[in-house]
Amino acid sequence: MNEQFSQNLENLLKKIDIEIKNEEIVQFYEYMKILIEWNEKINLTAITEANDIILKHFVDSLTINKYLKNNEKIVDIGTGAGFPGIPLAIMNKTNEIFLVDSLNKRINFLNEVKQNIKLDNITTIHSRAEDFGQNKLYREKFDIAVSRAVANLSVLLEYLLPAVKVGGKVICMKGSQIEEEINEAKFAINELGGKINKVEDFYLPGTDMKRNVIVIEKIKSTPKKYPRKAGMPSKQPLR
């Protein structure tokens, strides 16, 4: 275990009010090693320096940690290399976290991480977001659906809101310019059964990198026709 890695992760997480245990630091370190190794074979991330991985992947993913409670069922749709799902799973062992991705090779990577760092609270699912939202096993079964910068907000909500039960919430992690996206998504939010609960903007600790988190509460059931078939949400976003 690298001492500098350990200190850097611990210090940055303190700045967002997260205390981390030693065994969790070890899990993050192993995760990073597997990520860098696999990234040489398949394209998982453009971020490959240890300090950048800590800040832009691990800490960034955990900025939504405060919205989670114990014993929740959470789905990360379009998880890619496991962000934010795996960092959340490391820090919240009582939560059941489902990682959904459309690319099988990414699922293979996620399974290797799960096995190597012993994350029993993770389930991986190979599926397109649209098919996942229509699958009776998963539709309206989750307390929280999360996603990090996967698509435009209107499109993203058509992927996420169908997965969440009424009373649950969707957490969308975005970059800096979101006012227009939120305006354009008003119809989609209402149509899919949601209501904006909060929009929070902040900077990643020690940087000028602005982030936004949009929390949407599910107040009524999503009409059965959503999500539409694969490709439709992005081609014709709800307006």
C-alpha positions in Angstrom: 0.0 0.0 0.0 1.3 3.4 -1.0 1.5 5.9 1.9 1.1 8.9 -0.3 -2.1 7.4 -1.9 -3.5 6.8 1.6 -2.8 10.3 2.9 -4.1 12.0 -0.3 -7.4 10.0 -0.3 -7.9 10.5 3.5 -7.2 14.3 3.3 -9.5 15.0 0.3 -12.3 12.9 1.8 -12.1 14.9 5.1 -12.8 18.0 3.0 -16.1 16.6 2.0 -16.8 15.3 5.6 -16.1 11.6 5.0 -14.0 9.6 7.4 -12.4 6.5 5.8 -11.1 3.3 7.5 -7.9 1.7 6.6 -9.5 -1.4 5.0 -11.5 0.9 2.8 -8.3 2.7 1.7 -6.8 -0.7 0.8 -9.9 -1.4 -1.3 -9.6 1.9 -3.2 -5.9 1.3 -3.8 -6.6 -2.2 -5.2 -9.4 -0.8 -7.3 -7.0 1.8 -8.8 -4.4 -0.8 -9.6 -6.9 -3.0 -11.5 -8.3 0.1 -13.3 -4.9 1.1 -14.5 -4.0 -2.4 -15.6 -7.2 -3.1 -17.5 -7.2 0.4 -19.0 -4.2 -0.8 -21.1 -6.4 -3.5 -22.7 -9.8 -1.7 -22.9 -10.7 2.0 -22.8 -12.1 2.6 -19.4 -10.8 6.1 -18.5 -8.7 8.9 -19.8 -7.6 9.6 -16.2 -4.7 7.4 -15.3 -2.5 9.3 -12.8 -3.0 8.2 -9.2 -3.7 11.7 -7.8 -6.2 12.4 -10.7 -8.0 9.1 -10.1 -8.3 9.9 -6.4 -9.8 13.3 -7.0 -11.7 13.0 -10.3 -13.0 9.5 -9.8 -13.0 8.4 -6.1 -13.7 11.8 -4.4 -16.0 13.0 -7.1 -18.1 9.8 -6.9 -18.3 10.2 -3.1 -19.7 13.8 -3.2 -23.1 12.2 -3.3 -22.4 9.9 -0.3 -24.4 12.1 2.0 -27.6 11.4 0.2 -27.4 7.7 1.0 -28.9 6.0 4.0 -28.2 2.4 5.3 -29.8 -0.6 3.8 -30.9 1.0 0.5 -31.1 -0.6 -2.9 -29.2 1.6 -5.3 -28.6 1.3 -9.1 -25.8 3.0 -11.1 -27.0 3.1 -14.7 -24.3 3.5 -17.4 -21.6 2.8 -14.7 -18.7 2.5 -17.1 -15.6 1.8 -15.0 -17.7 1.7 -11.9 -18.3 5.4 -11.0 -20.0 6.3 -8.8 -21.2 2.8 -7.9 -18.0 1.1 -6.7 -16.8 4.0 -4.4 -20.3 4.1 -2.9 -20.3 0.3 -2.4 -16.9 0.5 -0.6 -18.1 3.2 1.8 -21.7 1.8 2.3 -21.5 -1.9 3.0 -25.1 -2.2 4.1 -26.4 -1.0 0.7 -27.1 -3.3 -2.2 -25.6 -1.7 -5.3 -26.4 -2.7 -8.8 -24.0 -1.7 -11.6 -25.6 -1.6 -15.1 -23.6 -1.3 -18.3 -24.2 -2.1 -22.0 -20.7 -3.3 -22.7 -19.8 -6.8 -21.7 -16.0 -6.1 -21.5 -16.8 -3.4 -18.9 -18.9 -5.9 -16.9 -16.0 -8.3 -17.0 -13.8 -5.6 -15.5 -16.4 -4.7 -12.8 -16.6 -8.4 -11.9 -12.9 -8.6 -11.5 -12.9 -5.6 -9.2 -15.8 -7.0 -7.2 -14.0 -10.3 -6.7 -10.5 -8.9 -6.0 -11.6 -6.3 -3.4 -14.4 -8.6 -2.0 -17.4 -6.4 -2.5 -20.3 -8.7 -1.7 -22.8 -5.9 -1.9 -22.4 -5.4 -5.7 -24.4 -7.0 -8.5 -23.4 -6.4 -12.1 -25.9 -6.4 -14.9 -25.2 -6.4 -18.6 -28.0 -4.4 -20.2 -28.8 -1.3 -22.2 -30.4 1.3 -20.0 -33.7 1.2 -22.0 -34.1 -2.6 -21.6 -33.2 -2.4 -17.9 -35.9 0.1 -17.3 -38.5 -2.1 -18.9 -37.4 -5.3 -17.2 -40.0 -6.3 -14.6 -37.3 -7.6 -12.3 -35.9 -4.2 -11.9 -38.5 -1.6 -12.8 -39.5 0.6 -9.9 -37.5 -1.6 -7.5 -34.8 0.8 -6.3 -34.6 3.4 -3.6 -32.0 5.4 -5.5 -30.8 5.5 -9.1 -27.5 7.4 -9.8 -25.5 8.3 -12.9 -22.5 10.4 -13.6 -22.6 12.6 -16.7 -23.9 9.8 -18.9 -26.2 11.9 -21.1 -28.3 15.1 -21.3 -30.6 15.4 -18.4 -33.9 14.7 -20.3 -32.3 11.5 -21.7 -30.8 10.5 -18.4 -34.1 10.7 -16.6 -35.8 8.4 -19.1 -33.1 5.9 -18.2 -33.2 6.4 -14.4 -36.7 7.3 -13.2 -38.4 4.1 -14.4 -36.0 2.1 -12.1 -36.9 4.0 -9.0 -39.9 3.2 -6.7 -42.4 5.9 -5.8 -40.8 7.8 -2.9 -37.3 7.0 -4.1 -34.9 9.4 -5.8 -32.7 9.9 -8.7 -29.3 11.5 -8.3 -27.7 13.0 -11.5 -24.0 14.0 -11.3 -23.2 16.8 -13.8 -20.5 19.3 -14.7 -20.8 23.0 -14.6 -23.4 24.3 -17.1 -26.8 22.9 -16.2 -29.4 25.7 -16.1 -30.4 25.1 -19.7 -30.5 21.3 -19.3 -32.7 21.7 -16.3 -35.1 24.0 -18.2 -35.2 21.6 -21.1 -35.9 18.7 -18.8 -39.0 20.1 -17.1 -41.4 18.2 -19.3 -39.4 15.0 -19.0 -39.3 15.3 -15.1 -43.1 15.7 -14.9 -43.9 13.1 -17.6 -41.7 10.4 -16.0 -43.1 11.0 -12.5 -40.4 13.1 -10.9 -40.0 16.4 -9.1 -36.8 18.4 -8.5 -35.9 18.1 -4.9 -32.6 20.0 -4.9 -29.8 21.3 -7.1 -26.5 21.6 -5.4 -23.3 23.1 -6.9 -19.8 22.9 -5.5 -16.2 22.7 -6.4 -14.1 19.5 -6.1 -11.8 20.1 -3.0 -8.8 22.3 -3.7 -9.8 22.9 -7.4 -11.8 25.2 -9.6 -13.6 22.2 -11.1 -17.3 22.9 -10.6 -19.8 20.1 -10.2 -23.6 20.0 -9.9 -25.8 17.4 -8.3 -29.5 17.2 -9.2 -31.7 15.3 -6.9 -35.1 14.3 -8.2 -37.8 12.7 -6.1 -40.1 10.2 -7.7 -43.7 11.3 -6.8 -45.7 9.1 -9.1 -45.3 5.9 -11.1 -43.6 6.2 -14.5 -46.0 5.5 -17.5 -45.3 2.0 -18.9 -44.2 3.3 -22.3 -41.0 4.7 -20.8 -38.2 4.1 -21.3 -38.8 3.9 -25.1 -36.9 1.3 -27.1 -33.1 1.4 -27.4 -31.8 4.5 -29.0 -35.0 6.5 -28.9 -34.4 8.5 -25.7 -31.2 10.0 -27.1 -32.5 10.5 -30.7 -35.7 12.1 -29.6 -35.4 13.5 -26.0 -38.6 14.1 -24.2 -39.5 17.8 -24.6 
